[in-house]
Amino acid sequence: MKPGMEPVIDHYTRTGLMERIRAALRGRGYDPDNPSIEMLSELDHLHGGGFATTEAQVELAEIPRGCHVLDAGCGIGGPSRYLAGMHGCTVDGIDLTPQYIDVAAQLNEMTGLGGKIALAVGSVTDLPYEDEHFDVVLCQNVSMNVADKDRMCKEAFRVLKPGGIYTLSHLAEGPNGSPIYPLPWALTAEVSFLGVPQDLLETLSGAGFSGIEDRAGRARSKPGGGPQPGTIGAAPAMGDDMPARTANAAQSVAEGRLVSMMVVARRPGC
Ligand SMILES: C[S@@+](CC[C@H](N)C(=O)[O-])C[C@H]1O[C@@H](n2cnc3c(N)ncnc32)[C@H](O)[C@@H]1O
């Protein structure tokens, strides 16, 4: 474990996480012993806009049906389950937070997807996969916790097949001052590594990617937006203060303190 990563794990780890999820499902009138991907999608897409943003990113990045995806920083596995269960993909998910991987594994089994999603605890900066292994690397709202983005982008490049797609949603610093903390990914600036938008684009280019494009302007749901109305939201997995933290993110975007990015890049090749 690299220095600086423990506070990130602490930020995401919660007491009784599986019971919090079960209670939220029960409260919504769902059977917590038999949840579907759709029921879980109300609470397991841990980024602004929730499931709608995952759908938007899959569409904007033109992730082919049935391909092999690495969900880099997979959280409790909502986007992985969407890709495996509704988009026909084979998925590997990796995350730094052991508790999230444990819960993701349980939810995969409960939804019958255990055989289509392989999970690992680890860092996006040190991926335990062979070279040229994946068609797509999807990384949603993870890079704000990653200090070494150069290493993260080089690792994504290494594990992608030639012609493979790397797509990231990221919140970068805006021109109008510091964002308002606490935010969904960080209570203070200690575990928040944003950079300006150009930094991420240049880091991708430096890692060898081409066709680098920020397509956030075309997305109908964005990673810094508010939760989908009427859904459970990310509070069970990320903390009871999530409504306030999400509101801070949305206000920071509206005031130009944060810039919502949805980047698509390709590893050159056939
Ligand atoms: C805001 S959550 C997003 C989870 C998931 N991508 C989603 O959208 O549902 C951020 C996730 O990034 C993970 N994370 C942070 N730094 C990481 C790193 N260096 N390597 C792998 N995962 C990391 C956290 O453990 C957490 O699960």
The ligand as an SDF file (V2000), in Angstrom:
LIG
                    3D

 27 29  0  0  0  0  0  0  0  0999 V2000
  -16.7800    7.7470   -5.7280 C   0  0  0  0  0  0  0  0  0  0  0  0
  -16.4060    6.0510   -5.6420 S   0  0  0  0  0  0  0  0  0  0  0  0
  -16.8250    5.5090   -7.3010 C   0  0  0  0  0  0  0  0  0  0  0  0
  -16.9990    4.0060   -7.3770 C   0  0  0  0  0  0  0  0  0  0  0  0
  -17.4380    3.4870   -8.7490 C   0  0  0  0  0  0  0  0  0  0  0  0
  -16.4980    3.8550   -9.7830 N   0  0  0  0  0  0  0  0  0  0  0  0
  -18.7990    4.0040   -9.1040 C   0  0  0  0  0  0  0  0  0  0  0  0
  -18.8680    4.9700   -9.8830 O   0  0  0  0  0  0  0  0  0  0  0  0
  -19.7740    3.4450   -8.6180 O   0  0  0  0  0  0  0  0  0  0  0  0
  -14.6330    6.0880   -5.7220 C   0  0  0  0  0  0  0  0  0  0  0  0
  -14.0090    4.7390   -5.6160 C   0  0  0  0  0  0  0  0  0  0  0  0
  -12.6360    4.8190   -5.9790 O   0  0  0  0  0  0  0  0  0  0  0  0
  -11.9200    3.9090   -5.1840 C   0  0  0  0  0  0  0  0  0  0  0  0
  -10.4990    4.3180   -5.2600 N   0  0  0  0  0  0  0  0  0  0  0  0
   -9.9270    5.4580   -4.8300 C   0  0  0  0  0  0  0  0  0  0  0  0
   -8.6050    5.4530   -5.1110 N   0  0  0  0  0  0  0  0  0  0  0  0
   -8.3490    4.2810   -5.7550 C   0  0  0  0  0  0  0  0  0  0  0  0
   -7.1850    3.6900   -6.3000 C   0  0  0  0  0  0  0  0  0  0  0  0
   -5.9730    4.2850   -6.2400 N   0  0  0  0  0  0  0  0  0  0  0  0
   -7.2960    2.4750   -6.8960 N   0  0  0  0  0  0  0  0  0  0  0  0
   -8.4930    1.8300   -6.9260 C   0  0  0  0  0  0  0  0  0  0  0  0
   -9.6310    2.3520   -6.4270 N   0  0  0  0  0  0  0  0  0  0  0  0
   -9.5620    3.5560   -5.8480 C   0  0  0  0  0  0  0  0  0  0  0  0
  -12.5740    4.0360   -3.8340 C   0  0  0  0  0  0  0  0  0  0  0  0
  -12.2620    2.9450   -3.0010 O   0  0  0  0  0  0  0  0  0  0  0  0
  -14.0340    4.1120   -4.2310 C   0  0  0  0  0  0  0  0  0  0  0  0
  -14.5980    2.8380   -4.3210 O   0  0  0  0  0  0  0  0  0  0  0  0
  1  2  1  0
  2  3  1  0
  2 10  1  0
  3  4  1  0
  4  5  1  0
  5  6  1  0
  5  7  1  0
  7  8  2  0
  7  9  1  0
 10 11  1  0
 11 12  1  0
 11 26  1  0
 12 13  1  0
 13 14  1  0
 13 24  1  0
 14 15  1  0
 14 23  1  0
 15 16  2  0
 16 17  1  0
 17 18  1  0
 17 23  2  0
 18 19  1  0
 18 20  2  0
 20 21  1  0
 21 22  2  0
 22 23  1  0
 24 25  1  0
 24 26  1  0
 26 27  1  0
M  CHG  2   2   1   9  -1
M  END
$$$$
